[in-house]
Amino acid sequence: MADKGVAPCATMLAHVGLAALCREGSIARVEFVLVDAIRLGLPPDVVTYNTLLAAHCRAAGIDASVPVVRRMREAGVSPDAVTYNSLIAGAARRGLPMRALDLFDEMLRCGIAPDASSYNALMHSLPVPVRPPGGRLSAEKGVAPCATTYNTLLDGLFRAGHATNAYRMFRYLQRVGLPIGIVTYNTMINGLCRSGKVGSARMVLKELGRAGHAPNVITYTTVMKCCFRYGRFDQ
């Protein structure tokens, strides 16, 4: 029985030791400890790699964490939500909102469900005031995230009670020139109505028509629910 508990205990101690070294910023020592752990038959797991990745992000920036993710995958360890949250937070600290969105997009494509930390990290990636550095997406030389990505993000922000940040993100997407479709408009109208921001919802509804989109059954149903909820029967 005691033998069966040796490996888990050793792994836990390794995690604690690595975390302490990472907090000190001793990245080089962490690498040595990892090599020794492998020699002792304790291969790094997802917790180990996430600890190392977060330390690299804090110490040298998000680009320094890319090799860690590559090593992780080569070792047969799949990234999880914590992995992507660290990467998104790293992009946010460097003022790279579109890089953060790219990572969020990749996270969804990998089938990893975002959590509260994912949305919080993305919120912190928004510039203040909300304005892209070069005026366009090309300022970061990134690939535009798909509509599903920012629709999921906007809906998540509303559900988490961050209506103002969802509205800021929506305006940011418009300013960087990303295509805004009917699903995005419906998401915004629905979220704003649920949050009691009826005036903003009406403004987005008017913009929908000016953008060349025709309201669909979801749009009308959402608006009707909003009117009944807040007693705006005349509208």
Wavefront OBJ file of the C-alpha trace (Angstrom):
o trace
v 0.000 0.000 0.000
v 2.812 2.369 0.909
v 4.545 1.699 -2.403
v 1.400 2.634 -4.299
v 1.400 6.025 -2.649
v 5.035 6.849 -3.351
v 4.597 8.082 -6.951
v 1.589 10.328 -6.253
v 3.307 11.844 -3.206
v 6.533 12.407 -5.135
v 4.587 14.016 -7.969
v 2.792 16.315 -5.549
v 6.076 17.332 -3.928
v 7.542 17.990 -7.372
v 4.578 20.242 -8.206
v 5.033 22.193 -4.959
v 8.767 22.568 -5.513
v 8.356 23.700 -9.118
v 5.679 26.209 -8.159
v 7.971 27.697 -5.501
v 10.864 28.015 -7.960
v 8.570 29.582 -10.546
v 7.357 32.165 -8.045
v 10.989 33.080 -7.432
v 11.505 33.456 -11.167
v 14.151 30.717 -11.218
v 13.215 29.349 -14.639
v 16.665 27.831 -15.287
v 16.527 25.890 -11.990
v 13.040 24.685 -12.868
v 14.362 23.159 -16.090
v 17.076 21.307 -14.150
v 14.498 19.989 -11.686
v 12.327 18.773 -14.582
v 15.251 16.830 -16.056
v 15.995 15.241 -12.673
v 12.321 14.341 -12.184
v 12.230 12.573 -15.556
v 15.368 10.637 -14.645
v 13.664 9.526 -11.425
v 10.696 8.233 -13.409
v 8.396 11.198 -12.791
v 7.430 12.505 -16.248
v 5.886 16.002 -16.319
v 2.093 16.091 -16.344
v -0.359 18.850 -17.283
v 0.061 20.563 -13.890
v 3.841 20.617 -14.319
v 3.667 22.106 -17.794
v 1.023 24.656 -16.801
v 3.196 25.807 -13.898
v 6.203 26.191 -16.187
v 4.164 27.892 -18.897
v 2.698 30.454 -16.506
v 6.187 31.248 -15.213
v 7.540 31.770 -18.735
v 4.567 34.023 -19.574
v 5.180 36.193 -16.517
v 8.961 36.343 -16.867
v 9.534 36.668 -20.617
v 6.155 37.101 -22.264
v 3.821 34.943 -24.263
v 6.311 34.144 -27.045
v 8.538 32.394 -24.519
v 5.668 30.072 -23.605
v 5.134 28.757 -27.147
v 8.030 26.234 -26.925
v 6.567 24.979 -23.629
v 3.246 24.225 -25.320
v 5.098 22.471 -28.145
v 7.064 20.336 -25.667
v 3.835 19.595 -23.852
v 2.152 18.235 -26.972
v 5.260 16.298 -28.038
v 5.204 14.598 -24.624
v 1.608 13.507 -25.234
v 0.156 15.902 -22.658
v -2.925 17.771 -23.865
v -3.345 21.461 -22.978
v -6.379 22.247 -20.829
v -8.328 25.358 -19.828
v -5.586 26.404 -17.393
v -3.030 26.246 -20.225
v -5.042 28.543 -22.469
v -6.003 30.864 -19.628
v -2.300 31.442 -18.927
v -1.627 32.102 -22.608
v -4.575 34.495 -22.922
v -3.484 36.317 -19.761
v 0.029 36.545 -21.195
v -1.314 38.111 -24.378
v -3.392 40.534 -22.296
v -0.338 41.650 -20.292
v 1.478 42.406 -23.548
v -1.455 44.449 -24.880
v -2.313 41.994 -27.657
v -6.120 41.678 -27.693
v -6.282 39.998 -31.109
v -3.654 37.457 -30.038
v -5.833 36.748 -27.009
v -8.832 36.241 -29.309
v -6.788 33.925 -31.544
v -5.952 31.796 -28.506
v -9.582 31.798 -27.407
v -10.491 30.674 -30.936
v -7.925 27.858 -30.764
v -9.247 26.866 -27.360
v -12.760 26.426 -28.763
v -11.496 24.505 -31.801
v -9.681 22.108 -29.466
v -12.967 21.416 -27.689
v -11.861 23.036 -24.419
v -14.689 24.832 -22.630
v -13.853 28.388 -21.457
v -14.360 29.136 -17.776
v -14.674 32.331 -15.741
v -10.893 32.830 -15.815
v -10.930 32.662 -19.629
v -13.455 35.484 -19.879
v -11.722 37.558 -17.206
v -8.395 37.240 -19.044
v -10.047 38.306 -22.284
v -11.648 41.307 -20.599
v -8.228 42.431 -19.423
v -6.955 42.172 -22.985
v -9.253 45.027 -24.042
v -7.353 48.292 -24.477
v -8.495 51.350 -22.548
v -9.843 53.308 -24.290
v -11.056 50.578 -26.617
v -9.035 51.358 -29.703
v -6.709 49.110 -31.729
v -3.015 50.175 -31.776
v -2.808 50.578 -35.564
v -6.468 51.050 -36.287
v -6.792 47.648 -37.976
v -6.309 43.978 -37.225
v -3.058 43.978 -39.213
v -1.412 45.932 -36.401
v -0.786 42.588 -34.706
v -0.268 40.611 -37.914
v -2.824 38.138 -36.636
v -5.485 36.022 -38.284
v -9.006 37.239 -37.683
v -10.863 34.988 -35.241
v -13.999 33.330 -36.569
v -17.454 34.681 -35.728
v -18.134 31.747 -33.393
v -15.226 32.878 -31.231
v -16.378 36.395 -30.528
v -20.054 35.393 -30.369
v -19.151 32.890 -27.638
v -17.061 35.553 -25.912
v -19.805 38.191 -26.014
v -22.430 35.754 -24.745
v -20.085 34.608 -21.983
v -19.423 38.173 -20.865
v -23.150 38.903 -20.671
v -23.840 35.706 -18.721
v -21.043 36.575 -16.308
v -22.678 39.958 -15.650
v -20.152 42.017 -17.624
v -22.545 43.792 -20.003
v -20.387 46.925 -20.207
v -17.316 44.926 -21.193
v -19.343 42.970 -23.771
v -20.461 46.283 -25.272
v -16.858 47.531 -25.313
v -15.728 44.311 -27.009
v -18.483 44.696 -29.622
v -17.341 48.246 -30.426
v -13.742 47.058 -30.581
v -14.640 44.328 -33.082
v -16.315 46.952 -35.247
v -13.315 49.273 -35.099
v -10.790 46.601 -36.102
v -12.939 45.781 -39.118
v -14.118 42.277 -38.249
v -17.321 41.244 -40.061
v -20.331 41.511 -37.756
v -23.158 39.178 -38.749
v -26.773 38.788 -37.686
v -25.864 36.262 -34.962
v -23.538 38.778 -33.325
v -26.184 41.516 -33.478
v -28.758 39.155 -31.969
v -26.319 38.190 -29.226
v -25.767 41.841 -28.393
v -29.452 42.766 -28.455
v -30.369 39.788 -26.283
v -27.553 40.399 -23.799
v -28.250 44.116 -23.508
v -31.969 43.503 -23.016
v -31.314 40.909 -20.307
v -28.982 43.385 -18.600
v -31.612 46.136 -18.608
v -29.707 48.293 -21.103
v -32.729 48.828 -23.356
v -31.451 52.074 -24.868
v -28.204 50.428 -25.995
v -30.164 47.458 -27.350
v -32.308 49.814 -29.467
v -29.170 51.499 -30.764
v -27.662 48.138 -31.825
v -30.978 47.185 -33.447
v -30.886 50.346 -35.581
v -27.256 49.636 -36.521
v -28.260 46.145 -37.647
v -30.409 47.619 -40.421
v -27.813 50.203 -41.408
v -25.237 47.412 -41.724
v -27.392 45.760 -44.378
v -28.783 42.920 -42.253
v -32.457 42.031 -42.078
v -33.834 41.216 -38.609
v -34.818 37.543 -38.330
v -37.252 35.684 -36.093
v -34.701 35.581 -33.251
v -34.264 39.353 -33.453
v -37.999 40.014 -33.303
v -38.572 37.468 -30.520
v -35.768 39.012 -28.450
v -37.109 42.545 -28.928
v -40.660 41.477 -28.047
v -39.488 39.755 -24.866
v -37.570 42.879 -23.937
v -40.594 45.129 -24.482
v -42.836 42.897 -22.372
v -40.225 42.551 -19.634
v -39.797 46.300 -19.214
v -43.344 47.371 -20.105
v -42.356 49.088 -23.361
v -45.572 48.047 -25.116
v -45.644 51.195 -27.244
v -42.368 50.163 -28.882
l 1 2 3 4 5 6 7 8 9 10 11 12 13 14 15 16 17 18 19 20 21 22 23 24 25 26 27 28 29 30 31 32 33 34 35 36 37 38 39 40 41 42 43 44 45 46 47 48 49 50 51 52 53 54 55 56 57 58 59 60 61 62 63 64 65 66 67 68 69 70 71 72 73 74 75 76 77 78 79 80 81 82 83 84 85 86 87 88 89 90 91 92 93 94 95 96 97 98 99 100 101 102 103 104 105 106 107 108 109 110 111 112 113 114 115 116 117 118 119 120 121 122 123 124 125 126 127 128 129 130 131 132 133 134 135 136 137 138 139 140 141 142 143 144 145 146 147 148 149 150 151 152 153 154 155 156 157 158 159 160 161 162 163 164 165 166 167 168 169 170 171 172 173 174 175 176 177 178 179 180 181 182 183 184 185 186 187 188 189 190 191 192 193 194 195 196 197 198 199 200 201 202 203 204 205 206 207 208 209 210 211 212 213 214 215 216 217 218 219 220 221 222 223 224 225 226 227 228 229 230 231 232 233 234 235
